[in-house]
Every structure is written in C-alpha cells, then in structure tokens.
Amino acid sequence: MLPRWLVILTLLLCLPSGARAQSTSAHKGDVAGAYPFLFYDPAEGDTPPDAHFPLLIFLHGASLCGNNLNKVKRYGPFDAMQKGINIDCYVLAPQNPGGSWKPEKIWKAVEWAQQHYHVDSTRVYVYGMSLGGYGTIDFAATYPDRVAAAMAICGGGSVSQLGNLSKLPLWILHGTADRAVPIKESERVVAAIKATGDDSRLIFTRLAGVDHGRPARIFYIAETYDWLFSHSTQDEDRAVCRDFEITAQMLERAYSAMKDVDYERE
C-alpha cells in the first residue's frame, strides 16, 4: 500500500493544469466605512497579472440581517455554488445589521476588493432580494456608471435619484401575489425610469401568481448569471441584453431544496 502522503501528492499532480483553488474570507471591522462582508475569490489569489474577474455583489433580505456573517450563506450565491451553480467571479456579500442598505457602505467594500484583487472594474454587478432588492435599486441608482448590470428581486427603491436607473441595464422581477412587498413598490421604480423618457435598458418581469418567497430561486438559475455577465460598462450605449427570460415555471423547476427555506420574513 502506498504511503498516504504519496497518494495525496499523486492526486494533486493529476489535477488539470487549469484547475484553480477557491477561498472565502470574512471581513468584519477591517475595512473602514464598509459593512462586514464575505468575499469569495475563485482563484484564491493565484491570478496572473493580466487576468481579471467580474465582481458580483449580493445584497440579502431582512431575515439575514445581524452580526453573524455565516447567515449570509443561507441563500444566494454561496448556497447556489454549493448546489452546483457555476459563478466564476469574485463574490462580495455584505451583511446589513438592520435598516435600509447604505450604498456608500457597500461601495467601500467594492473599493477594497478593487485594491486587493484583480477586479474587472467594467464588470461589477449587483443583485438582491426584498430588502436586498431595495438595496440593489438604491446602489445602482447611486452608482449607475460603475454598475455593469443590476437585478432587483421583489424590492423597491428609496433614494431620490431613481431616474439614474435609466442609464444602466436593469432587470426588475416581482411576484404579483407578493404580500410582504407589494408589486407596486417595483412599479414605482419603473415609473420613475419611464419618467426620464428612456426605459430602453429596463426589463420588468411580473411573475404571475408568485408570492414573496419563491423568487429566491432566481439565485439558483443559470440564466440569472448568464444575463448579468453579458453586460459591461464598455458596451455600446449600455444596451440591455434581452436574450434571456425567467418565468414562474422556471422557478418551479429550480432547486426543490429552496422549499425548505422560509423567506416570508423577508
């Protein structure tokens, strides 16, 4: 029988040359002005100088607020990756202690990521659900020239400059049977965009008969990431990609494990 160390060495040598290690780090109080956050590095720092990765920002809903960063893994990109969804980019997941999301505190964490990692600054994305949907809208409206694309799920908007959302690709999704956050909250954001006279970069999907919890399955659908990553701030006229769809039927086919999570508190 071969020694254990030799078996392990052999397995490592058999890994594909392109295989990359992965790591998730927790940052709590070490980035001034930022929320505590989890950061996922698909290359574990071993990135060639000429290689850059997109950055995906995940903003959670009210049920994950607090001071335990592990709660942020309960649903969203970290859980999706555990279930086999390929998200080959940096992932930044701040934790809100409570109250509305503050765009400037999110951006402080983004700046940290850009300083310490090979972030492609033309491909910064943000998505979130419920309270995180509000945060997504507010963040994108505050930094429309820095966000390549945004996806807001069953949320709304609270900042005054909602008209800025006309400047970037934005996909808003909301269930018509949502009692926790009525669809009129998203409709108000849509109206603000239309009031600018240019809603050409907006996609608004009304999910017929869908309640507040079910849209969380959007985090587990490959089309979500394909759509986000199809955009860059360098795209001509910042055009929105309309080659994808997300339907209530697709949510039904998404991971059945999602049924075990209660999102009604969002």
Disulfide bonds with the S-S distance in Angstrom:
none
